[in-house]
Amino acid sequence: MDTAVIRSEAQVVAQTAGTRTTGDGPLPGVGDPKTVAPRDARELSRQFFQRMAVLEEGTHEYQYARNTLIEMNMSLVRFAAGRFRGRGDDMEDIVQTGMIGLIKAIDRFELAREVEFTSFALPYIVGEIKRFFRDTTWAVHVPRRLQELRVELAKAREELASRLDREPTVAELATLMNISENEVIEAQIASNGYNSSSLDAALTGDGPEGGEAVLADFIGVEEDGLRLVEDFQSLAPLMAELSDRDRQIIHMRFVEEATQAEIGERLGCSQMHVSRLIKRIITRLREGMLGELGCA
């Protein structure tokens, strides 16, 4: 992750202290915005947002106001990042990722919303950090629904373990989470993809030739068919969400290998319309496989 760009945006400090003057009055001078207490930052932020609303974007005054707002509110990022302490990632990376959310919040905030900036900004900051974990910390590709289910499973296991004073069973987890036992097992299997060991990691015992053994020594050749298994697992729930007609079209085209004209005859529509239907269905499935379809 390139943090240099984030740092350069977030850590630009006004070169001169004192008061900046605009057409609508002076901006408060802040010598070192990072040292402003959160309580003071709240009122100062309101003043800076008022000025930004009438300043022309790109001017020195606008940049001064924006950069000061970023630095004054860095404590919000540290507060949000603290919730993710212990996840095994460098806190500096988490904070820098949260800064992206803070910058987005500043650029999109409007005083007319009549909400505190802190309340508006925190969801942006936390959302950016969660996206960072979701997109970068999984060792293998895992469908988004399983990534989210893994988090819920961890919470449920912790709650039941403290309540029962033992490791909960699959059935108990399924009851608490209101899902099937198969879904619990699926989430447990998916959790194995969160962390990985290097193929060069040393193992205890002797290697094949008496030297130090590494994990790669015990792994066979890559099986291309395994990639299809992963794709099938990701595609199955997406297929289940299709309408009966869409599934029928996919079956006729890719299982029965019927032509578009033949499909059109069976459905009572033109070959051109069938082509558009197939293109729409495939686009939806592709977007779902890439994790961009969400809950649609």
Phi and psi restraints in degrees (value plus and minus 20) as a CYANA .aco file:
   2 ASP   PHI    -107.9   -67.9
   2 ASP   PSI      84.4   124.4
   3 THR   PHI    -111.7   -71.7
   3 THR   PSI     -26.5    13.5
   4 ALA   PHI     -83.2   -43.2
   4 ALA   PSI     -60.5   -20.5
   5 VAL   PHI     -85.2   -45.2
   5 VAL   PSI     -61.3   -21.3
   6 ILE   PHI     -84.2   -44.2
   6 ILE   PSI     -65.0   -25.0
   7 ARG   PHI     -81.6   -41.6
   7 ARG   PSI     -62.3   -22.3
   8 SER   PHI     -85.3   -45.3
   8 SER   PSI     -51.4   -11.4
   9 GLU   PHI     -98.3   -58.3
   9 GLU   PSI     -59.5   -19.5
  10 ALA   PHI    -104.7   -64.7
  10 ALA   PSI     -38.7     1.3
  11 GLN   PHI    -135.2   -95.2
  11 GLN   PSI       3.2    43.2
  12 VAL   PHI    -100.7   -60.7
  12 VAL   PSI      97.3   137.3
  13 VAL   PHI    -126.4   -86.4
  13 VAL   PSI     126.2   166.2
  14 ALA   PHI     -76.8   -36.8
  14 ALA   PSI     114.9   154.9
  15 GLN   PHI     -95.7   -55.7
  15 GLN   PSI     -39.4     0.6
  16 THR   PHI    -147.3  -107.3
  16 THR   PSI     120.5   160.5
  17 ALA   PHI    -106.1   -66.1
  17 ALA   PSI    -195.2  -155.2
  18 GLY   PHI      76.3   116.3
  18 GLY   PSI    -163.8  -123.8
  19 THR   PHI    -138.4   -98.4
  19 THR   PSI     114.4   154.4
  20 ARG   PHI    -117.1   -77.1
  20 ARG   PSI     115.8   155.8
  21 THR   PHI    -128.0   -88.0
  21 THR   PSI     114.7   154.7
  22 THR   PHI    -143.7  -103.7
  22 THR   PSI     159.2   199.2
  23 GLY   PHI     -85.8   -45.8
  23 GLY   PSI     -37.3     2.7
  24 ASP   PHI    -131.9   -91.9
  24 ASP   PSI       0.1    40.1
  25 GLY   PHI      96.8   136.8
  25 GLY   PSI     155.1   195.1
  26 PRO   PHI    -100.8   -60.8
  26 PRO   PSI     127.3   167.3
  27 LEU   PHI    -112.2   -72.2
  27 LEU   PSI     117.3   157.3
  28 PRO   PHI     -80.7   -40.7
  28 PRO   PSI     116.0   156.0
  29 GLY   PHI    -102.6   -62.6
  29 GLY   PSI     111.4   151.4
  30 VAL   PHI    -143.8  -103.8
  30 VAL   PSI      89.5   129.5
  31 GLY   PHI     -82.1   -42.1
  31 GLY   PSI     -71.5   -31.5
  32 ASP   PHI    -154.7  -114.7
  32 ASP   PSI      72.6   112.6
  33 PRO   PHI     -76.0   -36.0
  33 PRO   PSI     -50.0   -10.0
  34 LYS   PHI     -86.8   -46.8
  34 LYS   PSI     -39.5     0.5
  35 THR   PHI    -113.7   -73.7
  35 THR   PSI     -21.0    19.0
  36 VAL   PHI     -90.9   -50.9
  36 VAL   PSI     110.5   150.5
  37 ALA   PHI     -85.7   -45.7
  37 ALA   PSI     126.5   166.5
  38 PRO   PHI     -72.7   -32.7
  38 PRO   PSI     -59.2   -19.2
  39 ARG   PHI     -84.7   -44.7
  39 ARG   PSI     -62.0   -22.0
  40 ASP   PHI     -90.6   -50.6
  40 ASP   PSI     -54.8   -14.8
  41 ALA   PHI     -82.2   -42.2
  41 ALA   PSI     -51.8   -11.8
  42 ARG   PHI     -83.5   -43.5
  42 ARG   PSI     -66.4   -26.4
  43 GLU   PHI     -92.8   -52.8
  43 GLU   PSI     -62.1   -22.1
  44 LEU   PHI     -81.8   -41.8
  44 LEU   PSI     -58.4   -18.4
  45 SER   PHI     -80.2   -40.2
  45 SER   PSI     -61.2   -21.2
  46 ARG   PHI     -80.1   -40.1
  46 ARG   PSI     -62.8   -22.8
  47 GLN   PHI     -83.6   -43.6
  47 GLN   PSI     -60.8   -20.8
  48 PHE   PHI     -89.5   -49.5
  48 PHE   PSI     -56.8   -16.8
  49 PHE   PHI     -86.7   -46.7
  49 PHE   PSI     -55.8   -15.8
  50 GLN   PHI     -81.3   -41.3
  50 GLN   PSI     -61.4   -21.4
  51 ARG   PHI     -91.1   -51.1
  51 ARG   PSI     -60.9   -20.9
  52 MET   PHI     -80.9   -40.9
  52 MET   PSI     -49.5    -9.5
  53 ALA   PHI     -85.1   -45.1
  53 ALA   PSI     -43.6    -3.6
  54 VAL   PHI    -132.9   -92.9
  54 VAL   PSI     -23.8    16.2
  55 LEU   PHI    -107.4   -67.4
  55 LEU   PSI     131.4   171.4
  56 GLU   PHI    -102.2   -62.2
  56 GLU   PSI     108.4   148.4
  57 GLU   PHI     -81.1   -41.1
  57 GLU   PSI     115.1   155.1
  58 GLY   PHI      80.8   120.8
  58 GLY   PSI     -34.4     5.6
  59 THR   PHI     -96.8   -56.8
  59 THR   PSI     143.2   183.2
  60 HIS   PHI     -81.2   -41.2
  60 HIS   PSI     -59.2   -19.2
  61 GLU   PHI     -85.7   -45.7
  61 GLU   PSI     -60.8   -20.8
  62 TYR   PHI     -84.0   -44.0
  62 TYR   PSI     -64.4   -24.4
  63 GLN   PHI     -85.2   -45.2
  63 GLN   PSI     -57.9   -17.9
  64 TYR   PHI     -80.8   -40.8
  64 TYR   PSI     -66.2   -26.2
  65 ALA   PHI     -83.9   -43.9
  65 ALA   PSI     -65.5   -25.5
  66 ARG   PHI     -84.9   -44.9
  66 ARG   PSI     -67.0   -27.0
  67 ASN   PHI     -86.5   -46.5
  67 ASN   PSI     -55.8   -15.8
  68 THR   PHI     -86.5   -46.5
  68 THR   PSI     -60.1   -20.1
  69 LEU   PHI     -80.8   -40.8
  69 LEU   PSI     -61.2   -21.2
  70 ILE   PHI     -80.3   -40.3
  70 ILE   PSI     -69.4   -29.4
  71 GLU   PHI     -92.5   -52.5
  71 GLU   PSI     -54.9   -14.9
  72 MET   PHI     -84.6   -44.6
  72 MET   PSI     -48.9    -8.9
  73 ASN   PHI    -124.8   -84.8
  73 ASN   PSI      -4.2    35.8
  74 MET   PHI     -83.0   -43.0
  74 MET   PSI     -44.1    -4.1
  75 SER   PHI     -83.7   -43.7
  75 SER   PSI     -49.1    -9.1
  76 LEU   PHI     -82.7   -42.7
  76 LEU   PSI     -60.9   -20.9
  77 VAL   PHI     -85.5   -45.5
  77 VAL   PSI     -64.4   -24.4
  78 ARG   PHI     -83.6   -43.6
  78 ARG   PSI     -57.9   -17.9
  79 PHE   PHI     -82.1   -42.1
  79 PHE   PSI     -67.2   -27.2
  80 ALA   PHI     -87.2   -47.2
  80 ALA   PSI     -59.6   -19.6
  81 ALA   PHI     -84.4   -44.4
  81 ALA   PSI     -50.3   -10.3
  82 GLY   PHI     -81.3   -41.3
  82 GLY   PSI     -44.9    -4.9
  83 ARG   PHI     -88.1   -48.1
  83 ARG   PSI     -39.3     0.7
  84 PHE   PHI    -127.8   -87.8
  84 PHE   PSI      -6.7    33.3
  85 ARG   PHI     -84.5   -44.5
  85 ARG   PSI     120.9   160.9
  86 GLY   PHI      71.0   111.0
  86 GLY   PSI     -14.9    25.1
  87 ARG   PHI    -102.2   -62.2
  87 ARG   PSI     -22.3    17.7
  88 GLY   PHI      71.2   111.2
  88 GLY   PSI     -19.1    20.9
  89 ASP   PHI    -124.3   -84.3
  89 ASP   PSI     136.5   176.5
  90 ASP   PHI     -82.7   -42.7
  90 ASP   PSI     104.7   144.7
  91 MET   PHI     -81.0   -41.0
  91 MET   PSI     -51.0   -11.0
  92 GLU   PHI     -82.6   -42.6
  92 GLU   PSI     -60.2   -20.2
  93 ASP   PHI     -85.0   -45.0
  93 ASP   PSI     -58.8   -18.8
  94 ILE   PHI     -85.9   -45.9
  94 ILE   PSI     -63.8   -23.8
  95 VAL   PHI     -83.7   -43.7
  95 VAL   PSI     -64.9   -24.9
  96 GLN   PHI     -83.6   -43.6
  96 GLN   PSI     -55.4   -15.4
  97 THR   PHI     -87.3   -47.3
  97 THR   PSI     -61.4   -21.4
  98 GLY   PHI     -81.8   -41.8
  98 GLY   PSI     -49.9    -9.9
  99 MET   PHI     -82.0   -42.0
  99 MET   PSI     -53.2   -13.2
 100 ILE   PHI     -80.9   -40.9
 100 ILE   PSI     -64.3   -24.3
 101 GLY   PHI     -83.1   -43.1
 101 GLY   PSI     -59.1   -19.1
 102 LEU   PHI     -82.6   -42.6
 102 LEU   PSI     -64.7   -24.7
 103 ILE   PHI     -82.7   -42.7
 103 ILE   PSI     -62.2   -22.2
 104 LYS   PHI     -81.4   -41.4
 104 LYS   PSI     -61.6   -21.6
 105 ALA   PHI     -84.0   -44.0
 105 ALA   PSI     -62.3   -22.3
 106 ILE   PHI     -83.6   -43.6
 106 ILE   PSI     -61.7   -21.7
 107 ASP   PHI     -89.8   -49.8
 107 ASP   PSI     -41.3    -1.3
 108 ARG   PHI    -129.1   -89.1
 108 ARG   PSI     -25.7    14.3
 109 PHE   PHI     -96.5   -56.5
 109 PHE   PSI     123.0   163.0
 110 GLU   PHI    -154.6  -114.6
 110 GLU   PSI     113.5   153.5
 111 LEU   PHI     -82.2   -42.2
 111 LEU   PSI     -45.1    -5.1
 112 ALA   PHI     -84.1   -44.1
 112 ALA   PSI     -35.4     4.6
 113 ARG   PHI     -88.8   -48.8
 113 ARG   PSI     -40.1    -0.1
 114 GLU   PHI      37.4    77.4
 114 GLU   PSI      20.7    60.7
 115 VAL   PHI    -149.3  -109.3
 115 VAL   PSI     134.3   174.3
 116 GLU   PHI     -85.9   -45.9
 116 GLU   PSI     121.9   161.9
 117 PHE   PHI     -80.2   -40.2
 117 PHE   PSI     -57.0   -17.0
 118 THR   PHI     -80.6   -40.6
 118 THR   PSI     -60.6   -20.6
 119 SER   PHI     -86.8   -46.8
 119 SER   PSI     -53.9   -13.9
 120 PHE   PHI     -95.3   -55.3
 120 PHE   PSI     -57.6   -17.6
 121 ALA   PHI    -100.3   -60.3
 121 ALA   PSI     -56.0   -16.0
 122 LEU   PHI     -76.4   -36.4
 122 LEU   PSI     -63.6   -23.6
 123 PRO   PHI     -81.0   -41.0
 123 PRO   PSI     -54.7   -14.7
 124 TYR   PHI     -84.9   -44.9
 124 TYR   PSI     -65.2   -25.2
 125 ILE   PHI     -85.5   -45.5
 125 ILE   PSI     -70.3   -30.3
 126 VAL   PHI     -83.5   -43.5
 126 VAL   PSI     -60.1   -20.1
 127 GLY   PHI     -81.7   -41.7
 127 GLY   PSI     -59.7   -19.7
 128 GLU   PHI     -86.9   -46.9
 128 GLU   PSI     -60.5   -20.5
 129 ILE   PHI     -86.4   -46.4
 129 ILE   PSI     -62.5   -22.5
 130 LYS   PHI     -82.9   -42.9
 130 LYS   PSI     -58.6   -18.6
 131 ARG   PHI     -83.9   -43.9
 131 ARG   PSI     -56.8   -16.8
 132 PHE   PHI     -81.2   -41.2
 132 PHE   PSI     -66.5   -26.5
 133 PHE   PHI     -86.6   -46.6
 133 PHE   PSI     -61.0   -21.0
 134 ARG   PHI     -85.0   -45.0
 134 ARG   PSI     -58.0   -18.0
 135 ASP   PHI    -111.3   -71.3
 135 ASP   PSI     -40.3    -0.3
 136 THR   PHI    -141.5  -101.5
 136 THR   PSI     -35.9     4.1
 137 THR   PHI    -118.4   -78.4
 137 THR   PSI     -27.3    12.7
 138 TRP   PHI    -101.8   -61.8
 138 TRP   PSI     110.0   150.0
 139 ALA   PHI     -92.9   -52.9
 139 ALA   PSI     -47.9    -7.9
 140 VAL   PHI    -152.5  -112.5
 140 VAL   PSI     145.0   185.0
 141 HIS   PHI     -90.2   -50.2
 141 HIS   PSI     105.8   145.8
 142 VAL   PHI    -151.7  -111.7
 142 VAL   PSI     112.1   152.1
 143 PRO   PHI     -73.6   -33.6
 143 PRO   PSI     127.0   167.0
 144 ARG   PHI     -78.6   -38.6
 144 ARG   PSI     -58.9   -18.9
 145 ARG   PHI     -81.6   -41.6
 145 ARG   PSI     -53.5   -13.5
 146 LEU   PHI     -96.6   -56.6
 146 LEU   PSI     -52.2   -12.2
 147 GLN   PHI     -82.1   -42.1
 147 GLN   PSI     -64.6   -24.6
 148 GLU   PHI     -90.3   -50.3
 148 GLU   PSI     -57.2   -17.2
 149 LEU   PHI     -86.0   -46.0
 149 LEU   PSI     -53.2   -13.2
 150 ARG   PHI     -81.2   -41.2
 150 ARG   PSI     -61.2   -21.2
 151 VAL   PHI     -84.1   -44.1
 151 VAL   PSI     -65.2   -25.2
 152 GLU   PHI     -84.6   -44.6
 152 GLU   PSI     -56.8   -16.8
 153 LEU   PHI     -83.9   -43.9
 153 LEU   PSI     -61.0   -21.0
 154 ALA   PHI     -82.9   -42.9
 154 ALA   PSI     -60.9   -20.9
 155 LYS   PHI     -85.1   -45.1
 155 LYS   PSI     -63.4   -23.4
 156 ALA   PHI     -85.9   -45.9
 156 ALA   PSI     -61.2   -21.2
 157 ARG   PHI     -82.8   -42.8
 157 ARG   PSI     -62.0   -22.0
 158 GLU   PHI     -84.7   -44.7
 158 GLU   PSI     -62.1   -22.1
 159 GLU   PHI     -84.5   -44.5
 159 GLU   PSI     -65.7   -25.7
 160 LEU   PHI     -90.4   -50.4
 160 LEU   PSI     -56.7   -16.7
 161 ALA   PHI     -82.5   -42.5
 161 ALA   PSI     -59.4   -19.4
 162 SER   PHI     -93.0   -53.0
 162 SER   PSI     -50.4   -10.4
 163 ARG   PHI     -99.4   -59.4
 163 ARG   PSI     -58.9   -18.9
 164 LEU   PHI    -115.6   -75.6
 164 LEU   PSI     -33.4     6.6
 165 ASP   PHI      40.6    80.6
 165 ASP   PSI      15.4    55.4
 166 ARG   PHI    -184.5  -144.5
 166 ARG   PSI     150.5   190.5
 167 GLU   PHI     -92.7   -52.7
 167 GLU   PSI     107.5   147.5
 168 PRO   PHI     -91.4   -51.4
 168 PRO   PSI     134.1   174.1
 169 THR   PHI    -104.1   -64.1
 169 THR   PSI     147.4   187.4
 170 VAL   PHI     -80.9   -40.9
 170 VAL   PSI     -61.8   -21.8
 171 ALA   PHI     -82.3   -42.3
 171 ALA   PSI     -62.4   -22.4
 172 GLU   PHI     -85.5   -45.5
 172 GLU   PSI     -60.1   -20.1
 173 LEU   PHI     -84.5   -44.5
 173 LEU   PSI     -62.1   -22.1
 174 ALA   PHI     -82.8   -42.8
 174 ALA   PSI     -60.4   -20.4
 175 THR   PHI     -84.8   -44.8
 175 THR   PSI     -65.2   -25.2
 176 LEU   PHI     -85.4   -45.4
 176 LEU   PSI     -60.2   -20.2
 177 MET   PHI    -105.0   -65.0
 177 MET   PSI     -27.9    12.1
 178 ASN   PHI      39.7    79.7
 178 ASN   PSI      24.0    64.0
 179 ILE   PHI    -154.0  -114.0
 179 ILE   PSI     153.7   193.7
 180 SER   PHI     -98.4   -58.4
 180 SER   PSI     141.5   181.5
 181 GLU   PHI     -85.3   -45.3
 181 GLU   PSI     -53.9   -13.9
 182 ASN   PHI     -82.8   -42.8
 182 ASN   PSI     -56.9   -16.9
 183 GLU   PHI     -88.1   -48.1
 183 GLU   PSI     -56.2   -16.2
 184 VAL   PHI     -82.8   -42.8
 184 VAL   PSI     -66.3   -26.3
 185 ILE   PHI     -82.6   -42.6
 185 ILE   PSI     -60.1   -20.1
 186 GLU   PHI     -82.2   -42.2
 186 GLU   PSI     -61.2   -21.2
 187 ALA   PHI     -87.7   -47.7
 187 ALA   PSI     -57.4   -17.4
 188 GLN   PHI     -84.3   -44.3
 188 GLN   PSI     -61.3   -21.3
 189 ILE   PHI     -85.6   -45.6
 189 ILE   PSI     -61.5   -21.5
 190 ALA   PHI     -83.9   -43.9
 190 ALA   PSI     -50.5   -10.5
 191 SER   PHI     -81.2   -41.2
 191 SER   PSI     -44.5    -4.5
 192 ASN   PHI     -85.5   -45.5
 192 ASN   PSI     -38.0     2.0
 193 GLY   PHI    -108.0   -68.0
 193 GLY   PSI     -19.7    20.3
 194 TYR   PHI     -93.9   -53.9
 194 TYR   PSI     -61.3   -21.3
 195 ASN   PHI    -140.9  -100.9
 195 ASN   PSI     133.4   173.4
 196 SER   PHI    -160.2  -120.2
 196 SER   PSI     140.3   180.3
 197 SER   PHI    -124.9   -84.9
 197 SER   PSI     125.5   165.5
 198 SER   PHI     -85.9   -45.9
 198 SER   PSI     124.0   164.0
 199 LEU   PHI     -85.5   -45.5
 199 LEU   PSI     -39.2     0.8
 200 ASP   PHI    -114.6   -74.6
 200 ASP   PSI     -13.7    26.3
 201 ALA   PHI     -85.9   -45.9
 201 ALA   PSI     112.7   152.7
 202 ALA   PHI     -93.0   -53.0
 202 ALA   PSI     120.1   160.1
 203 LEU   PHI    -134.0   -94.0
 203 LEU   PSI     136.5   176.5
 204 THR   PHI     -93.3   -53.3
 204 THR   PSI     130.0   170.0
 205 GLY   PHI      82.4   122.4
 205 GLY   PSI     159.1   199.1
 206 ASP   PHI    -111.9   -71.9
 206 ASP   PSI     127.0   167.0
 207 GLY   PHI     -96.9   -56.9
 207 GLY   PSI    -199.0  -159.0
 208 PRO   PHI     -80.9   -40.9
 208 PRO   PSI     -45.9    -5.9
 209 GLU   PHI    -141.6  -101.6
 209 GLU   PSI      10.8    50.8
 210 GLY   PHI      65.7   105.7
 210 GLY   PSI     -27.9    12.1
 211 GLY   PHI    -110.3   -70.3
 211 GLY   PSI    -189.5  -149.5
 212 GLU   PHI     -90.7   -50.7
 212 GLU   PSI     112.3   152.3
 213 ALA   PHI    -106.2   -66.2
 213 ALA   PSI     125.8   165.8
 214 VAL   PHI    -145.5  -105.5
 214 VAL   PSI     141.3   181.3
 215 LEU   PHI     -78.3   -38.3
 215 LEU   PSI     -56.1   -16.1
 216 ALA   PHI     -81.6   -41.6
 216 ALA   PSI     -43.7    -3.7
 217 ASP   PHI     -87.4   -47.4
 217 ASP   PSI     -40.1    -0.1
 218 PHE   PHI    -129.8   -89.8
 218 PHE   PSI      -9.4    30.6
 219 ILE   PHI    -126.8   -86.8
 219 ILE   PSI     113.2   153.2
 220 GLY   PHI     -99.9   -59.9
 220 GLY   PSI    -187.1  -147.1
 221 VAL   PHI     -92.6   -52.6
 221 VAL   PSI     135.6   175.6
 222 GLU   PHI     -92.0   -52.0
 222 GLU   PSI     112.8   152.8
 223 GLU   PHI    -123.6   -83.6
 223 GLU   PSI      93.4   133.4
 224 ASP   PHI     -80.6   -40.6
 224 ASP   PSI     -49.0    -9.0
 225 GLY   PHI     -84.4   -44.4
 225 GLY   PSI     -43.0    -3.0
 226 LEU   PHI     -85.1   -45.1
 226 LEU   PSI     -50.5   -10.5
 227 ARG   PHI     -84.8   -44.8
 227 ARG   PSI     -55.3   -15.3
 228 LEU   PHI     -86.7   -46.7
 228 LEU   PSI     -56.5   -16.5
 229 VAL   PHI     -80.2   -40.2
 229 VAL   PSI     -64.5   -24.5
 230 GLU   PHI     -83.2   -43.2
 230 GLU   PSI     -63.3   -23.3
 231 ASP   PHI     -83.5   -43.5
 231 ASP   PSI     -61.1   -21.1
 232 PHE   PHI     -82.8   -42.8
 232 PHE   PSI     -61.3   -21.3
 233 GLN   PHI     -83.3   -43.3
 233 GLN   PSI     -57.1   -17.1
 234 SER   PHI     -94.9   -54.9
 234 SER   PSI     -53.0   -13.0
 235 LEU   PHI     -99.9   -59.9
 235 LEU   PSI     -50.7   -10.7
 236 ALA   PHI     -74.2   -34.2
 236 ALA   PSI     -71.9   -31.9
 237 PRO   PHI     -86.4   -46.4
 237 PRO   PSI     -47.3    -7.3
 238 LEU   PHI     -91.1   -51.1
 238 LEU   PSI     -58.7   -18.7
 239 MET   PHI     -83.9   -43.9
 239 MET   PSI     -57.7   -17.7
 240 ALA   PHI     -84.3   -44.3
 240 ALA   PSI     -44.9    -4.9
 241 GLU   PHI    -102.8   -62.8
 241 GLU   PSI     -32.7     7.3
 242 LEU   PHI     -92.0   -52.0
 242 LEU   PSI     137.8   177.8
 243 SER   PHI     -92.3   -52.3
 243 SER   PSI     143.0   183.0
 244 ASP   PHI     -78.4   -38.4
 244 ASP   PSI     -58.3   -18.3
 245 ARG   PHI     -86.6   -46.6
 245 ARG   PSI     -62.5   -22.5
 246 ASP   PHI     -84.7   -44.7
 246 ASP   PSI     -60.7   -20.7
 247 ARG   PHI     -85.0   -45.0
 247 ARG   PSI     -56.3   -16.3
 248 GLN   PHI     -83.8   -43.8
 248 GLN   PSI     -61.3   -21.3
 249 ILE   PHI     -84.0   -44.0
 249 ILE   PSI     -64.5   -24.5
 250 ILE   PHI     -82.9   -42.9
 250 ILE   PSI     -60.2   -20.2
 251 HIS   PHI     -84.8   -44.8
 251 HIS   PSI     -66.2   -26.2
 252 MET   PHI     -82.7   -42.7
 252 MET   PSI     -60.3   -20.3
 253 ARG   PHI     -97.0   -57.0
 253 ARG   PSI     -63.2   -23.2
 254 PHE   PHI    -128.3   -88.3
 254 PHE   PSI     -33.1     6.9
 255 VAL   PHI    -123.4   -83.4
 255 VAL   PSI     -73.0   -33.0
 256 GLU   PHI     -98.6   -58.6
 256 GLU   PSI     -35.2     4.8
 257 GLU   PHI      38.1    78.1
 257 GLU   PSI      18.3    58.3
 258 ALA   PHI     -95.8   -55.8
 258 ALA   PSI     129.9   169.9
 259 THR   PHI     -96.1   -56.1
 259 THR   PSI     144.7   184.7
 260 GLN   PHI     -83.3   -43.3
 260 GLN   PSI     -55.9   -15.9
 261 ALA   PHI     -85.1   -45.1
 261 ALA   PSI     -61.3   -21.3
 262 GLU   PHI     -85.7   -45.7
 262 GLU   PSI     -59.4   -19.4
 263 ILE   PHI     -84.3   -44.3
 263 ILE   PSI     -61.2   -21.2
 264 GLY   PHI     -80.3   -40.3
 264 GLY   PSI     -59.2   -19.2
 265 GLU   PHI     -84.2   -44.2
 265 GLU   PSI     -60.7   -20.7
 266 ARG   PHI     -92.4   -52.4
 266 ARG   PSI     -50.6   -10.6
 267 LEU   PHI    -113.4   -73.4
 267 LEU   PSI     -31.8     8.2
 268 GLY   PHI      56.3    96.3
 268 GLY   PSI      18.5    58.5
 269 CYS   PHI    -162.2  -122.2
 269 CYS   PSI     153.7   193.7
 270 SER   PHI     -97.1   -57.1
 270 SER   PSI     139.2   179.2
 271 GLN   PHI     -81.5   -41.5
 271 GLN   PSI     -56.5   -16.5
 272 MET   PHI     -83.3   -43.3
 272 MET   PSI     -60.9   -20.9
 273 HIS   PHI     -87.1   -47.1
 273 HIS   PSI     -58.7   -18.7
 274 VAL   PHI     -81.4   -41.4
 274 VAL   PSI     -61.5   -21.5
 275 SER   PHI     -79.3   -39.3
 275 SER   PSI     -63.3   -23.3
 276 ARG   PHI     -86.4   -46.4
 276 ARG   PSI     -58.9   -18.9
 277 LEU   PHI     -83.2   -43.2
 277 LEU   PSI     -65.8   -25.8
 278 ILE   PHI     -83.1   -43.1
 278 ILE   PSI     -62.1   -22.1
 279 LYS   PHI     -82.0   -42.0
 279 LYS   PSI     -61.4   -21.4
 280 ARG   PHI     -85.3   -45.3
 280 ARG   PSI     -63.8   -23.8
 281 ILE   PHI     -84.2   -44.2
 281 ILE   PSI     -65.1   -25.1
 282 ILE   PHI     -84.8   -44.8
 282 ILE   PSI     -59.1   -19.1
 283 THR   PHI     -81.9   -41.9
 283 THR   PSI     -61.8   -21.8
 284 ARG   PHI     -84.9   -44.9
 284 ARG   PSI     -63.7   -23.7
 285 LEU   PHI     -84.9   -44.9
 285 LEU   PSI     -60.7   -20.7
 286 ARG   PHI     -83.1   -43.1
 286 ARG   PSI     -64.9   -24.9
 287 GLU   PHI     -83.1   -43.1
 287 GLU   PSI     -57.9   -17.9
 288 GLY   PHI     -85.4   -45.4
 288 GLY   PSI     -60.3   -20.3
 289 MET   PHI     -83.4   -43.4
 289 MET   PSI     -52.6   -12.6
 290 LEU   PHI    -104.1   -64.1
 290 LEU   PSI     -19.9    20.1
 291 GLY   PHI      59.8    99.8
 291 GLY   PSI      -1.3    38.7
 292 GLU   PHI    -123.8   -83.8
 292 GLU   PSI     -26.0    14.0
 293 LEU   PHI    -103.9   -63.9
 293 LEU   PSI     -40.8    -0.8
 294 GLY   PHI      42.7    82.7
 294 GLY   PSI    -150.9  -110.9
 295 CYS   PHI    -118.8   -78.8
 295 CYS   PSI     -10.8    29.2
